[in-house]
Amino acid sequence: QTQCKTWPRSRIKDIYSVSLIQEDIKRTSKLLAIRIDGERTTVRLFDSEIKALNRICLETNTSMSEFCSAAARDPRRQEHTLTGKLRGAVISFLLDQWKPV
């Protein structure tokens, strides 16, 4: 007879908590339809990243397509994916604007 391993109840709760956290993370990311040099594509970003991107576009009077196209074409961006390039561009912009108190 083979015995089935029994997990302690506390361990099951930990595993369940982690899976709930992962589910929350999945729910907060969204597909964002954008245009890169006129070509329609989608990227998956978190809500906070989309809000930051919208804020940057409002503050700089730039369309989202213009900002995303510039980030995608920027030779200084070393990220390999479009999503990575957009995240990097948003972070770089925010860091350049940040002033310590």
Sequence and secondary structure as in RCSB ss.txt:
>XXXX:A:sequence
QTQCKTWPRSRIKDIYSVSLIQEDIKRTSKLLAIRIDGERTTVRLFDSEIKALNRICLETNTSMSEFCSAAARDP
RRQEHTLTGKLRGAVISFLLDQWKPV
>XXXX:A:secstr
        HHHHHHHHHHHHHHHHHHHHEEEEEEEETTEEEEEEEEHHHHHHHHHHHHHHT  HHHHHHHHHH T
T   SSHHHHHHHHHHHHHHHH    
